[in-house]
Amino acid sequence: MDTPDSPSRPGPAAAPFAGLAAALLLLLLAASCTPGAPAAAPKIDEARFAEYYAASMILTHQLKLQGLDSAGIAHGVDTLRRSYHLDQEDIQETLDYYHQHLPQWRDFNAKLISLLSERQKSVHRENLQRESRDTIRRTPNPPGTPVR
């Protein structure tokens, strides 16, 4: 006889639950193999996506500084996206991939920061060269030197 202190054994009523648990486990395994599972790689190549993403960030800020409304900004970013031959679905799938794979998202952001930093340095060099040329043009010639 079973006493309250003796270990209980599964009876015949537990058998259907074991089958249900096995079926549920198989269903979960099958679902993990469906197309809705996270991608093994981003939809868009990392370097190309970083170029587009950086250009998109820069363009968005430029258009905001010009006073464009959200529709104008969306149009500008859409034009940029088409110039990169990307569609919105691929961009969203790539973002979804990175949000599901945080180590790769950190690597992507590091690449993006490096890319933006290089662009900033390039713009700074161009501005310095422009200022230098403008200064040379505005500098009066010392007396006795021919005018250029």
C-alpha positions as CSV (number, residue, x, y, z in Angstrom):
1,M,0.0,0.0,0.0
2,D,1.1,3.5,-0.7
3,T,1.5,5.7,2.3
4,P,1.8,9.4,2.1
5,D,5.6,9.1,2.8
6,S,6.3,6.6,0.0
7,P,7.5,7.8,-3.4
8,S,4.8,7.9,-6.0
9,R,5.1,6.3,-9.3
10,P,3.5,7.5,-12.4
11,G,0.3,5.7,-13.0
12,P,-1.6,5.1,-16.2
13,A,-3.0,8.7,-16.2
14,A,0.6,10.1,-16.6
15,A,1.1,8.2,-19.9
16,P,-0.9,10.7,-22.1
17,F,1.1,13.6,-20.7
18,A,4.4,11.9,-21.6
19,G,3.1,11.5,-25.2
20,L,2.0,15.2,-25.2
21,A,5.4,16.3,-24.0
22,A,7.1,14.3,-26.7
23,A,4.8,15.7,-29.3
24,L,5.4,19.3,-28.1
25,L,9.2,18.7,-28.2
26,L,8.9,17.5,-31.8
27,L,6.8,20.5,-32.7
28,L,9.3,22.9,-31.2
29,L,12.2,21.2,-33.1
30,A,10.2,21.3,-36.3
31,A,9.4,25.0,-35.8
32,S,13.1,25.8,-35.3
33,C,13.8,24.5,-38.8
34,T,11.1,26.6,-40.5
35,P,12.0,29.7,-42.7
36,G,10.9,32.0,-39.9
37,A,14.0,31.0,-37.8
38,P,16.8,33.6,-37.4
39,A,19.0,33.8,-40.4
40,A,22.6,32.4,-40.3
41,A,23.9,35.6,-41.9
42,P,22.6,39.1,-42.5
43,K,20.6,39.5,-45.7
44,I,22.8,42.4,-46.9
45,D,26.6,42.2,-46.8
46,E,28.0,43.9,-43.7
47,A,30.3,46.3,-45.6
48,R,27.5,47.4,-48.0
49,F,25.0,47.7,-45.2
50,A,27.4,49.8,-43.2
51,E,27.9,52.1,-46.2
52,Y,24.2,52.5,-46.7
53,Y,23.4,52.9,-43.0
54,A,26.1,55.6,-42.6
55,A,24.9,57.5,-45.7
56,S,21.3,57.2,-44.4
57,M,22.3,58.7,-41.0
58,I,24.2,61.5,-42.6
59,L,21.4,62.3,-45.0
60,T,18.8,62.2,-42.3
61,H,20.6,64.8,-40.2
62,Q,21.4,67.0,-43.2
63,L,17.7,67.0,-44.2
64,K,16.7,67.8,-40.7
65,L,19.1,70.7,-40.6
66,Q,17.6,72.0,-43.9
67,G,14.2,72.0,-42.1
68,L,12.5,69.2,-44.1
69,D,9.5,67.5,-42.6
70,S,9.3,63.8,-42.0
71,A,7.8,63.2,-45.4
72,G,10.7,65.0,-47.1
73,I,13.2,63.1,-45.0
74,A,11.5,59.7,-45.8
75,H,11.6,60.6,-49.5
76,G,15.3,61.4,-49.3
77,V,16.1,58.2,-47.5
78,D,14.0,56.2,-49.9
79,T,15.9,57.8,-52.9
80,L,19.2,56.9,-51.2
81,R,18.0,53.3,-50.6
82,R,17.1,52.9,-54.2
83,S,20.5,54.3,-55.2
84,Y,22.1,51.5,-53.2
85,H,19.7,49.0,-55.0
86,L,18.2,47.8,-51.7
87,D,14.6,47.1,-50.9
88,Q,13.0,47.9,-47.6
89,E,12.3,44.2,-46.8
90,D,16.1,43.3,-47.1
91,I,17.0,46.2,-44.9
92,Q,14.5,45.1,-42.2
93,E,15.6,41.5,-42.4
94,T,19.2,42.7,-42.0
95,L,18.3,44.8,-39.0
96,D,16.3,41.9,-37.5
97,Y,19.4,39.7,-37.9
98,Y,21.6,42.1,-36.1
99,H,19.1,42.6,-33.3
100,Q,19.0,38.8,-32.8
101,H,22.8,38.5,-32.9
102,L,24.1,41.1,-30.5
103,P,27.9,40.2,-30.9
104,Q,27.5,40.8,-34.6
105,W,25.5,44.0,-33.9
106,R,28.4,45.3,-31.8
107,D,30.9,44.5,-34.6
108,F,28.6,46.2,-37.1
109,N,28.4,49.3,-34.9
110,A,32.1,49.4,-34.5
111,K,32.5,49.3,-38.3
112,L,29.9,52.0,-38.6
113,I,31.6,54.2,-36.1
114,S,34.9,53.7,-37.9
115,L,33.3,54.6,-41.2
116,L,31.6,57.7,-39.9
117,S,34.9,58.8,-38.2
118,E,36.7,58.4,-41.5
119,R,34.1,60.4,-43.3
120,Q,34.3,63.1,-40.7
121,K,38.1,63.3,-41.1
122,S,37.7,63.5,-44.8
123,V,35.3,66.4,-44.6
124,H,37.5,68.1,-42.1
125,R,40.5,67.8,-44.5
126,E,38.5,69.1,-47.3
127,N,37.3,72.1,-45.2
128,L,40.9,72.9,-44.2
129,Q,42.1,72.8,-47.8
130,R,39.2,75.0,-48.9
131,E,39.9,77.5,-46.1
132,S,43.6,77.5,-47.0
133,R,42.8,78.3,-50.7
134,D,40.4,81.0,-49.6
135,T,43.0,82.5,-47.2
136,I,45.6,82.5,-50.0
137,R,43.2,84.3,-52.4
138,R,42.3,86.9,-49.8
139,T,45.9,87.6,-48.6
140,P,47.0,90.9,-50.1
141,N,50.3,90.9,-52.0
142,P,53.2,92.6,-50.1
143,P,54.3,95.8,-51.8
144,G,56.5,95.2,-54.8
145,T,55.3,91.7,-55.6
146,P,53.4,91.0,-58.7
147,V,49.6,90.3,-58.4
148,R,48.6,86.8,-59.2
